[in-house]
């Protein structure tokens, strides 16, 4: 199963301590799910489906120097049995 998503939402940032920021996200995700199915005859078939669902997310970031921010987060697309989650770690430049 392969899932891809594009999201549109709002990010709310609160500085907890000097250089450490909490990020809370809420929005809508448009996702595409590709599956490879094995039929009763043994043949294989590809299935592609699309869906729209709400998502929520939270992350923490730390700014060790003026122009670099380190991030770690969790996002969750709420879609019943088709729900998906993403853990992410990265860095961003602020110029």
C-alpha positions as CSV (number, residue, x, y, z in Angstrom):
1,X,0.0,0.0,0.0
2,X,1.3,3.4,-1.0
3,X,-0.3,6.6,0.4
4,X,0.4,10.2,-0.7
5,X,-1.2,13.2,0.8
6,X,-1.4,17.0,0.3
7,X,-2.6,19.1,3.2
8,X,-4.1,22.5,3.7
9,X,-4.3,23.8,7.3
10,X,-3.4,26.3,10.0
11,X,-0.3,26.1,12.1
12,X,-0.3,27.7,15.6
13,X,3.1,28.4,17.2
14,X,3.8,29.1,20.8
15,X,7.3,29.7,22.1
16,X,7.7,27.6,25.3
17,X,11.3,28.6,26.2
18,X,14.0,30.6,24.6
19,X,14.5,28.9,21.2
20,X,12.0,26.1,21.8
21,X,8.7,26.4,20.0
22,X,5.5,24.2,20.1
23,X,3.6,23.8,16.8
24,X,0.0,22.7,16.6
25,X,-1.6,22.0,13.2
26,X,-5.2,21.3,12.0
27,X,-6.5,21.1,8.5
28,X,-7.8,19.0,5.6
29,X,-5.8,16.3,3.8
30,X,-6.4,15.0,0.2
31,X,-4.9,11.6,0.0
32,X,-4.3,9.0,-2.8
33,X,-4.0,5.3,-1.9
34,X,-2.5,2.8,-4.3
35,X,-2.9,-0.9,-3.6
36,X,-1.8,-4.0,-5.4
37,X,-4.5,-6.7,-5.1
38,X,-4.2,-10.4,-5.7
39,X,-7.4,-11.8,-7.2
40,X,-8.8,-15.3,-6.5
41,X,-7.5,-16.4,-9.9
42,X,-3.9,-15.5,-8.8
43,X,-3.8,-12.5,-11.1
44,X,-2.7,-9.1,-9.8
45,X,-4.6,-5.9,-10.1
46,X,-3.8,-2.3,-9.1
47,X,-6.4,-0.2,-7.3
48,X,-6.2,3.6,-6.8
49,X,-8.5,5.5,-4.6
50,X,-8.8,9.2,-3.5
51,X,-10.2,10.6,-0.3
52,X,-10.4,13.8,1.8
53,X,-10.1,13.7,5.6
54,X,-9.3,16.0,8.5
55,X,-5.8,16.0,10.0
56,X,-4.1,17.1,13.2
57,X,-0.5,17.5,14.0
58,X,2.0,18.6,16.7
59,X,5.7,19.2,16.8
60,X,8.5,20.8,18.7
61,X,11.3,22.8,17.2
62,X,14.6,24.1,18.6
63,X,16.6,27.0,17.1
64,X,20.3,26.4,18.0
65,X,21.5,29.3,15.8
66,X,19.8,32.3,14.3
67,X,19.0,30.9,10.9
68,X,18.5,27.1,11.5
69,X,15.6,25.4,13.2
70,X,15.5,21.6,14.1
71,X,12.0,20.1,14.0
72,X,10.4,16.8,15.2
73,X,6.7,16.2,14.7
74,X,3.7,13.9,14.4
75,X,0.8,14.3,12.0
76,X,-2.3,12.1,11.9
77,X,-5.0,11.9,9.1
78,X,-8.3,10.9,10.7
79,X,-10.0,8.6,8.3
80,X,-11.5,5.6,10.2
81,X,-9.7,2.3,9.1
82,X,-7.8,4.3,6.5
83,X,-6.1,6.6,9.0
84,X,-2.5,7.4,8.4
85,X,0.3,8.9,10.6
86,X,3.7,10.4,10.0
87,X,6.6,10.9,12.3
88,X,9.0,13.5,10.9
89,X,12.5,14.9,11.9
90,X,14.2,17.6,10.0
91,X,15.8,21.0,9.7
92,X,14.7,24.3,8.2
93,X,16.5,27.5,7.3
94,X,15.0,30.8,8.4
95,X,16.2,33.7,6.2
